[in-house]
């Protein structure tokens, strides 16, 4: 999946070949009209299905972007109800589902992380893998249905893998906030960020993440260790804003006397 199919511009020339200037005069039974859709359905989709099923690295953002581009190109010419497209989507869904299921993100407590050599480094590495997978699943947002994306990203990955890890390290406020920031950033444009403003855009399945950030805020309130916690509070407030949680963000601002606008 190293070469995006969108760079192959010849398909547009073939698609327009032999077509009349007025769309109303197009004959649906004309072989020239169906040339590109037939080629994509019979040749391109089987190749793409093999690439996604056997070659695509689900943790590679570059390969994922290429796969998304190729799939969107297919969707332009072939009906979504066609069997080849249905089979392609099924293979894609299975690859992502297995990627989440096979991912192990440690939930070791602070005692283990300190006592076992390289345990903290391994846990951080595995968390990084989970964030990359979250970002890559989100890239399929306009290809897969919302219900599938939410099940994979929020139910299975966020609630099943990532949040248990974050809860296991929440006593280390620096690592907890830093990793939460990476997680929130990985969901940008789908569930977080300035483009997600309406309450309807925010899935209820994000509530466990919001609850976790609120717990971190309470931890900071109890500590009150001066300027350092003020910095942490600003970062926490920013994440809550990204999640459209303005009431919680205002509480952080008031508690820590933060002057910046939300």
BELCOR-V895787 format. One record per backbone hydrogen bond with DSSP energy under -0.5 kcal/mol. CO is the residue of the C=O (numbers start at 1). NH is the residue of the N-H. Records with the same first field share a line. If there is no record, write none. Layout:
CO = NH + NH
This chain:
2 = 4
4 = 7
5 = 8
7 = 9
8 = 11
9 = 12 + 13
10 = 14
11 = 15
12 = 16
13 = 17
14 = 17
16 = 19
21 = 23
22 = 25
23 = 26
26 = 28
27 = 30
30 = 34
32 = 35
34 = 38
35 = 39
36 = 40
37 = 41
38 = 42
39 = 43 + 44
40 = 45
43 = 47
44 = 48
45 = 49
46 = 50
47 = 51
48 = 52
49 = 53
50 = 54 + 55
51 = 55 + 56
56 = 58
57 = 60
59 = 61
60 = 64
61 = 65
62 = 66
63 = 67
64 = 68
65 = 69
66 = 5 + 70
67 = 71
68 = 72
69 = 73
70 = 74
71 = 75
72 = 76
73 = 76 + 77
74 = 77 + 78
79 = 82
82 = 86
83 = 87
84 = 88
85 = 89
86 = 90
87 = 91
88 = 92
89 = 93
90 = 94
91 = 95
92 = 96
93 = 97
94 = 98
95 = 99
96 = 100
97 = 101
98 = 102
99 = 103
100 = 103
103 = 105
104 = 106
109 = 113
110 = 114
111 = 115
112 = 116
113 = 120
115 = 117
116 = 119
118 = 122
119 = 123
120 = 124
121 = 125
122 = 126
123 = 127
124 = 128
125 = 129
126 = 130
127 = 131
128 = 132
129 = 133
130 = 134
131 = 135
132 = 136
133 = 137
134 = 138
135 = 139
137 = 140
138 = 141
140 = 143 + 144
145 = 149
146 = 150
147 = 151
148 = 152
149 = 153 + 154
150 = 154 + 155
151 = 156
152 = 157
153 = 158
154 = 159
155 = 160
157 = 161 + 162
158 = 163
161 = 165
162 = 166
163 = 167
164 = 168
165 = 169
166 = 169
167 = 170
169 = 172
171 = 173
172 = 176
173 = 177
174 = 178
175 = 179
176 = 180
177 = 181
178 = 182
179 = 183
180 = 184
181 = 185
182 = 186
183 = 187
184 = 187
185 = 188
187 = 190 + 191 + 192
192 = 189
193 = 196
195 = 197
198 = 201
199 = 202
201 = 203
203 = 206
204 = 207
206 = 209 + 210
207 = 211
208 = 212
209 = 213
210 = 214
211 = 215
212 = 216
213 = 217
214 = 218
215 = 219
216 = 220
217 = 221
218 = 222
219 = 223
220 = 224
225 = 228
226 = 230
227 = 231
228 = 232
229 = 233
230 = 234
231 = 235
232 = 236
233 = 237
234 = 238
235 = 239
236 = 240
237 = 241
238 = 242
239 = 243
240 = 245
241 = 244
242 = 193
244 = 246
245 = 249
246 = 250
247 = 251
248 = 252
249 = 253
250 = 254
251 = 255
252 = 256
253 = 258
254 = 257
